[in-house]
Amino acid sequence: MPLTRTQKKFIKKNIKILSLDKISLKLGLSKKEILDFLKNNWRKDKYEKYLQSRGDDGANDPENSDIRQQTTKGFFAKNGKIFLFLTLIVVAVYFNSLGNAFISDDIASIKDNPDIGSISYFWRPPYYNVSLRLVINYLLFHLFGANPAPFRLFNILVHTGSAWMLYLIMSFFYRRPIPLFVAGLFAVHPLLTESVSWISGGPYSNSGFFINKKSGI
């Protein structure tokens, strides 16, 4: 049953003073009903902070499992349609770039590079400073040859992953539809076109996904 105006007013006034058990007993409500009210009326960060402050009183409530599992399988299952939507809009925007040929720096670094099929392409002094991007190019070349489509497809997949990550991060701080709006804008913003559709621009988008400390991933 919906909470009455009096019950809502009492919860707002006493939630920081009385324990959840006392409020539940006073109003004749279950703890889940009270928590659901708080969840729907507070910002997510404020609600999670309240749960943490309750200690064992809140940590063991089964109804709070969705909050504690935001980065687990449950979160992805709950938001599967959103992740699919982000994937589809990225593919819709960048799919037409897959048929493009190597251009500019792509030609020297991949197409006409005599070392790309050799380990020396990425394994060179100082050996501890291995470029992940060069390793990726080496593997893609061995799997698909000098075909530009797989190299661009990798950029697109990484960009999709970045959009997912952005949605995930924003979901910790804001309620819908803000996380979806921000991630969707990032997914299709024309400012990022070069780093996704241009193969040699991949290090920029790749670094964003892998959180690499060096721009030359």
N, C-alpha and C positions, 0 to 999 in steps of 0.2 A: 504494500500500500504506500502511496506517496506520503511524505512527511508533511505534517501540518505546519502552518506558519509559526506557531508557538514552539514546536519542536526544533525547527530550523533556527529560530532566534536563540533558543537555549543552547544549542550546540555551538553556534558562533560565539556566544558570550562566555561559555565555560570550557571550551575545548583545550585551552591552554592552562586551565586551572585544575580541572578534575580529570581523573583517569578515564579511559574509555569504558572501563567496567562500570564506574559510578554513573556515567552519563547514560549508559545502556540500561542500568537498573532504574534510574530516575525517570526515564522517558518510556520504558517498556519496549525498547527497540533492540534489535540484534546489533552486534558490533559491525557486522557486514553492512547493514543499512546505514549506519553512521559513517563508516568509511566510504561507502559509495557516494554519500552526500558530499563529503569532503573532496573526494576525487573529482566530482563533477563541477565543483565550485571553486576549487583552488588551482593555482598553476601547478604544473607537474612537479617542478623542483621543490615547491613549498610542501606539496603532499608527500613526496619521497623523504624530505627532511623530517617531516613529522613522524613518518613510519620509523625512521632510523632513531629518532629521539625516544621512541617508545621502548626500544630495546627488545627484550624477550616478549614483551606484551604484544608487539606487533610482528616481530620477525617470524613467529611460528603460526600466524593465522593463515590457513590454507587459501583464503580468499585474496591474499596479497601476492600469491605466487606469480601472477602476471607482471607485477612490478619488479620483482626480484629477478625475473628471467627475460629482461628486455633484450639481451644480446644472445639469447638461446634459440633453440628450434621453435619454441612457442611464439616468439616475436616474429620470426620470419613466416611462420604459418599464418599468423594473424594478418600480416601485411603482404602476403603473397601477391595479391592483385595489384598493389601499388608498385612492387618491384617489377612485375610484368609490364605495367604501364610505362614505367621509366625506361625499361628495355626497348619497348616498342617505339617510343618517340625518338630515342637515340638512333635506332635502326632506320626509322623513317627519314631522319634528317641526313644521315651519313651513308646510307646504302648506295646512293648513286656515285659515291667516290671510289667504290671498289674496282671499277673498271678502268680507272685512270692509270696512266703509265708512270714509270719512275720520272721524277723531275728534279731539276736543280741538284742539291747535295745528295739526293738519293742515288744519282748515277755514279758519282765518284765513291760513295761510301758503301754501296751495295752492288749495283749492277756491274760496274767495271772494276770492282775491287778484287785484285788477284788473291788476296789473303782471306776473303770471307769464308772460304771452305776449310780454312786451316785454324787450328787452335790458337795459333799466334795472332789471330784476329782480335782476340780478347785477352789471351794469356801472355802478357808481355811485361817487362820490368816497369815499375816495381810490381811484383806478382801479387802482392796483397791488395792492390788497388784495382780489383776487377770491376769492369763496368757491366752492370746487369743488362743494360740495353744492348751492348755488343753481344752478350751471351744469347740474348733473345734473337737477335738478327742471325747469329750463327746457326741456331737450332732451326729457325724458320727456313733458312736457305737450304739446310740439309734435308728438311722435310718436303719442301715445295719448290726448291730451285729458285731461279731469279724471276719469280712471279710476284708482282707488286700487291696483288689482292690479299694474300695472307698477312703481309706486313701491315697493311692498312686495317685489316680485320682485327688484328691484335690491338691496335690503338683504339678501335671502336669498343672492343670488349673491356679494355681497361677504363675507358671513359665511362662506360656503363657502370662498372664497379665503383667508380668515384661518386657517381650520382647516388648509388645505393648507400655508400658510406655516409654521404652528406645527409641523406634522409634519416639514417640511423642516428647520427650525432644530433641532428636537430630535434629528433623525437624525444631525446632525454631532457630537453629544455622547454619545448613548446608543444602545444596540442595541435591537432589537425584544425585547419588545413595548412598551417604555416610550413611544417616540414615538407609536405608534398609540393607546395608552391616554390619553395627555395630550391629543392632538388630538381624539380621540373624545369625551372628557369636555367639552372646550371647545365642541365642535360642538353638544352637546345640553343643556348646563347651563342650568337654568331661570333662573339669575341674569341671563342675557343675553337673555331673552325680549323685554324692553321695547325694547332697542336694535335688535332685528331685526324684530319684528312690528309695532312702532309706527313709522310713517313718520317722524314728527318726532324719533324717537329714533335715526334713522339716522346722524347725525353721529358718534355714539359708535362704532358698529361700523365705519363708513367710515373714521374716523380711525385705528382699529387696523389696517386693511388698508393704507391709503396712507401710514402712518407720518407723518401730518401733525403739525406742531409745535403746531398750534392745535386745541383741542377742537371748535371750530365749523367745521371743514373746510368 
